[in-house]
Amino acid sequence: MSTLFKLEEARIGWERETIISGLNLTIQSGEHWALIGSTGSGKSLLLSVLAEKRSVLGGTFQAIPAKKDIELVANDFSFNRNIAATVTFYQQRFNSYASEESPTVWEVLQEQVKPAGTVDAHSVELPPLAYDEEYLQQVATQLRVSHLLQRHVTSLSNGETRRTLLTRSFLKKPKVLILDNPFVGLDVDSRASLHDILSHIAESGTTLIMVAPPSDIPAVITNVLVLPKGQSLVRENYVVQKDEKEQKIIQLPDPLTEHADFSYAIRMRNISIRYGETQVLDGVNWEVKRGEKWALLGPNGSGKSTLLSLITGDNPQAYANDFDLFDRKRGTGESIWDIKKKIGFVSPELHLYFPRDQNVWKVIASGLFDTMGLFKVLKTEQTEYVEQFLKAFELQDLKEKRLSQLSTGQQRLILLARALVKNPPLLILDEPCQGLDTEQMIRFRDTVDALSKNSNRTLLYVSHYTEEIPSCVNHTIRLNQGKVVDMQ
């Protein structure tokens, strides 16, 4: 074995805040590492140091491989944003014209992406192909993306995007492949497929280093680093101890406003959405009464996000379909803001695109106005109400920090508080526990239970992990290939 990375008494964190201190760690060739720990323990920060994207604040860090031999796999949605710079997230997912403008997987892998804003494609001089076509096809077959090569990147599901990202990095033949939560947002089959692909990559001689929850650590992993203790454990001897202590339930303050009464939050009649040749939703009929708690289930690419986009008012094809929201037929004069003020919403995409320069209390307060940040002065009672929310979520010590200074899990908790601050009659939680550690997931799940069981708040909950779904959920709708395959 040869040493790849070595940290001695390393101190890692932000400019003025140390997250990890006194870290001694040696990673050798032939080893594959997983980093676990509570939210905010510095897992992603350590990955960025290993990828030479960030420097240590103290101590020493030595990377033996050249920087070009170390690949950090991007987050999937930031990948879409960076590759298709002219296409915003909502256009990517819901607008067929914008989707056709985006590059194909083959163009991305061969570095043939045209500059943003290109009008005449023939006027663009592209570089030579990045890889020999036979080699590209070989790797595409190994990583199961051959059938995706002519697909536009904006049409890919989470699982397909993850495999594309891995292929993009693996084509470069890196010595080290670094992945930050590669299983987040994947359904059961996609997670199993990714496990197999990672095993293949490890067998090729590439060292894997990743952040992953204990339940998703691949069998190929040989070492686990537990933060913040920094204790290295061999995979075979590593056992996750279930936390049996009683979870503290968040008690929300009394709301500032109450919303008008209604009988049905949602009534959909034969909903169909098509983008080009792709049928995304096909004849969906669905009724959700006020106060019902639903789980929206289905594999990646089944149409769940498109269905949610109709409800939240973000899909331009809403006016071509027949459905009611809050007892009112969609498209009869209500504004998108009339709809949004009744909906609390959390999703990975909202997290990605929310301005990082806003501090915590402003992020939460912005939920009162459905804006991406706070742009007005609060009244005294509103200020006091937001302070009560900060206390309920135990965020008082972070209130003046910017989102960019916080861990992924902390940011997600703040956005959860933002979704609840306006007391919405409909709460839509789309993969809300992405980025949360196990204890925080349990706390959030139990909190949703406590807030929902004895209330008229309607709940739609989306997750690929059954253990995350609150026990208050008593209805399920399952989609597959755009159709309702089960409802109870």
N, C-alpha and C positions, 0 to 999 in steps of 0.2 A: 504493500500500500504506500501511496505517496500523499503528502498533505496538500489539500486544496485551499483551505481557509484556516486562519488561526487568529483568534481574538484573545488578548491578555488584559485582564483588569479593564475591559472595555466599558465605556459609559456611552449610552445611546439615548437620544431623545430629541426634543426641539431645542431651539436656541437657548432658552432660559429654563427649560424644564427637563430634568433627567427622568427617563422612564425605566431604563435598565442600567444597573451599575455593577461594577465588579464582575463582569461576565468573562469567564474563561471557557473557550470553546475551540475544539479542533475538529475539522471535518476532513475526512480522508477519502481518496478514491475507493470505489467499491462500496461505500456507505450511501444510504438514502435516508434523509432526515425529514421528520415532521415536527413542526412547532405547534404546541398547544398552550393554552393559558386563558385566563379571564380576559374579558374585553378591556382594552386599554393597557394591557401588559407589555405591549411593544412588539408583537409578533410581526406585523407588517413593516414596522420600522427596521427590525433586524433583517428582514428580507431585502429591504432597499439598501442596507449597508452591504450585504453579501453581493448584491447586484452592482455595487459601486455607483449607486444613485445618490447615496448620502454618506457623509463622513461620520466617524465616531467623534464624540465630544471630548473624550479622554481615553487614556490607555492606548493600546495598539491594535491595529487590524492589518492583516496581511492576506492578500489574495494571490495565489500562485498562477491560476489560469489568466491568460490575457483577457481584457475586457470583452473583446469580440467573441470569446469562447463561452461567455456567460449570457444566458438568455432569460429575461424576466418576462413571463407571459402576461400580456395586458388583461385588464378586466374586459369582459366581453362588450358591454355597452360603450365604454370609452373607446374601444376598438372601432365600433361602428361610427362613433362621432369623429374620430381622427381620420378614418379612411374616407368617409363620405362627408366632407366638411360642409357641403352645401345643404345637407339634409338634416333637419332636426329630428329628434327622436320620434315625435308624433307623426311627422311626415314619413319617416322610415317605416313605421309600423302600419299606418293607416292610409297612406296616399299612394295609389298605384302608379301614378305618373312619376313621382319622386323615386319610387322603388325601381322603375325601369331605368332611371338615370344613374343609379348607383352602380359601382363596379361589380363584376362577377368574382367569384372565389378564385378562378384561374387568373384573372387580371391582378388580384391582390397578391397571390402567391408568386407570380412571375414579375411583380413590380411594374405592371403596365397600367397603373391607375392614372387617369387623366387628371390634370389640375382642376381644382374647384372652379366652377363657372365656365368651363369649356363650352363654347357654342358650336364650333366647327371641329369635329373630332379629327378630320384629315389634316388640320393645320398644326396638330400637336406632334412634336418629334419625341417619341418615347425611347428610353434606353433599351439596350439589348435585353433579351430574356434573361432573367436572373439565374435560371437553372436549365440544364439539359432536359428536354421534354420527357425522355425515357425515365430519368431519375425522378422527376416530379410525379409521373404516373405511378412509379414504384412506391414512393412515400405516401402518396394519396391513397393507394390501395392498402398499405399497412395501417394507416390511421383512419381508414373507413370514410374517406371524403371524396372518393372518385365520382360518385353520383352527384356531388354538389358543385363540381368544378364550373359548370355553366349557370349556376344559380346566382342571383344577385345577393350580395351580402346582407342587404336590408330585409330579405325574405327568410333568413335563417332562423330557426328556433334556437333556444339557449344551448341545447346539446350540440346542435350542428355548428353553432358559432364557436363553442369550446374546442371542438375537434379541428375546426379551421385554424384557430389560434395556435393550437399545438402543432399542427402541420407547418404553419408559417415559421415557427421557431425551430422545429426539428429539422426542417430542410437545411438549416444553416450548420448542421452537425455540431451542436454545442457540446462542450465537455460538461457543462452544468446547466440544468433546466430548473428555474425557480418559478413556483406557482403559488399565487395568493388565493386561497379558498377556491380551488378549481371545481368543487362539487356544488357550489352554491347555485340554487335555482334549477337544478337538474332533477328530472323525474327518476324513478327507480331504475328503469331500463337504461337510461342515459348514464346514470352513475355506474351501473355494472359495466357498461361499454367502456367508460373512461378508465375504470380499474384495469381492464384488460389492456387498453392502449398504453397506460403508464407502465404496466409490467413489460410490455414489448420494448418501450423506450429504455427502461432500466437494463434490460437484457442486452441492448445494443452497446452498452458501455457508458451511457450518459448518466451522470449523478443527478438524482432528484432531490430537491429541497422544497418543502411546501408548508403552508399553513392549512390545516384541516381540522375539523372537529374529531374527537376520538372515535365517534361512530363511523366515520368515513375514511379512516387511515387505511391506505392500501396495504395488502399483505407484503408487498415488496419493500416496504419501509423497514429499515434495520435499526434506526435510532430515533428516539423521541426526546425532544427538549421541552421541558415544562417551564414556562415562564410564569411569574417572575423569579422562581427559585433557581432556575438555571440548572436543574438536575437532569443529567443525561441518563436515559434508561434504554435497555435493549428491548426491542419490540416484543419478543416472546414473553418477557416477564412483566410487561406493562399491563396493568389492570386499572380500569376507570372505576373509581368508587362513587356510587350513586349518593347524591346529597339528599339525605332524608330529613333535613331540618325544615321546620315550618317556614313557608314562604310568606314574606310580608306583602300584603295586598295594598295597592295604591288606593287611597281615598281621595276622590276628586272633589273640589269645592262645588258649592251650589252654582249652577250656570247663570250667566248674565241674562240670557234670552231663552225663550221657549219658542218652538216652531209650530206652525199651523198643523191641525189634525189631518190625517189622510187614512184611507183604508188599505190601499195597495202601494207599496214602494215601487214595484216594477210589475208591468204586465206586457209581455212580448208576444207578438203574433206572427208566426212564420217568418222569422228574421233570416235574411240571407245577405251575405257580404261576399263580393267577388273582387279580386284584384287581378286584372288581366285574365289569364287562363286558370288562376287558382281560386277555388271555392273555399273561402275561409270559414264562413258560417253557412249552414245549409238547413233551412226550415226549423229554426229554433223557436219553440213555444215554452214560455216560462212565466209563472206568476209568483210573486213574493209579497205576502201580506205584511202589514206593519207589525213589527215586533218579532218576526220569524228570524231564526239564525241558520244561515246556509253555509255549507262548504262547497266551493266551486272547484272541481277536480278534473284532472285529465293530464295526459302526457304533454311534454313540450311540443308546441306547434299545433295543439288541438283546437285553438280558437279562444282560449280563456281571456287573454288580454284584449282581443278585439271585442269580445262581448262586454268587458268592463268599460271599454272606450265609448261604447254607445251610452252607457249609464252615466258616465262622468261628463259627457258632452264633448268629447275630444275626437269623435269620428265624423268626418264630413259626409259619410253615407247614412247618417242617422235620419236625415230628412226623406230618404228613399225607402224607409222601413216603417212599419206600423207598431208602435209601442207607446205605453203610458209610463210616466214617472210621477210619483206622488199624486196619483189620480188625475193627471193632466196629460192629454195626448201630446207627444213630442212634436214640436214644429207648429204649435198654435199660438205663437207670440211670446213665449217665455224666452228670456235671455239665458246664455250659458251661465251667467253669474247667479240667476235665480235658481238654477239647478245646483251649482257648486256650493252655495251657502248651506244647503241641506245635507251635504255629503262630507264626511271626514275620510281622507284617503291617504294611504301609505303604500309606496311601491319602490322597488329598486331603481326605477327610472327617475322618479321624483328625487330620490336621494342623490343620484348622479348629477342631475342638472340644477339642484338647489345651489344658490350662490354661496361660496365658501367664505366670503369676507364678512358675512353677517354674524353677530355674536348670538349667544344662545338665547337670551331673553327676547331678542328681536325676532328670532326664528319662530319661537313659540307664539309670540304676539301676532305674527303675520297670519297665523291661522284664523284669527278673528275676521280677516278681510280677504282671505283666499288669494293672497299675493305671494310672490316668490321673494320675500323679504319685507321688512317694515318700512313704509314710506310716509307715515303720518304720526303726529303726536298723539299719544294715548290720553284718554280722560283718566281722572284719578281712580275711578272705580275699575277701569280696565287694567291700569297698572297694578292695582292691588290684586286683581283676579289672576293676572299672569304670575305675580309673586307667589300666590297660593299654588299654582301649577308647578312652579319651580320646586317648591317645598314638597309637594306630593310625589314628584319624581326624583327627589333628592339630587337636584341639579343646582342648588344655591351656590355651591363653590365654583361652578363652571359658568355662571350667568354672563360674565363679561368676556369669556373666551370666544374666539372665532371658531366656526365649524372646522376650518382648515387645521386647527391646533389639536383636534380631538381624534380619537380612534374611530374606526368605522362603526363599531358597536355603540359608542357614545352618541355618534351622530344619528344613528337609527332611533335610539331612545328619545332623542330630542324631537325628531320628526313624528314619533308616535304621540308625544305630548301636543305637538302642533295640531295633529289631526283631531284630537279630542277637545281642544280648548274652546271651540265654538258650540259644544254640545250638539253634534249633528244627529238627526234622527236616523240617518243611514251611515253606517261605518263600513268602509271597504278596506280590507287589509290584504293586500296582494304580496305574498311572501314577506310578511312583516318581520320575521325573525332572522332574516339574512344578516349575518354579521354579529349576532348575539351569541354569547356563550351559553352553555347549558343552563346554568343557574338563572341567567337573565331571561332565557326563553321560557323556563318554567314560571318565573315570576310574572312575565308578561301574559302568558297563557292564562294563569290563574286570575290575573287582574281583569282580563277581558271577560272571564267567567263571572267574576264578582260584579262587574259593571253591567253585564248583559242579562243575567238570569232573571232578575226581577224588574226588568225595565221594558219599555216599549221601543227601545232602540233596535233597529233592524241591522243585522250583521251579515256581511258577505266575507268569507274567509278563504283565501287561496294558499295552498301549501302542498309541497310534494312529500312532506313528512307527517305521517298520521299522528305522531306523538305531539306535534305542535298545535293540533286543532283543539280548541277549547271544548270542554264537555257540554257547554250550553248549546252547541251546534246540534240540531235535531233534524235537519234536512240536508240532502246532498243532491247536487246535479253534476253529472259527469259527461264531459265532452270527449269526442275522439273524431279527428278529421272533420271538425266543424259541425258534427251532429250530436244531438243528445242521445247517449247510449244508456243512461240510467238516471232515474230521478225518484227520490223517495223522501 
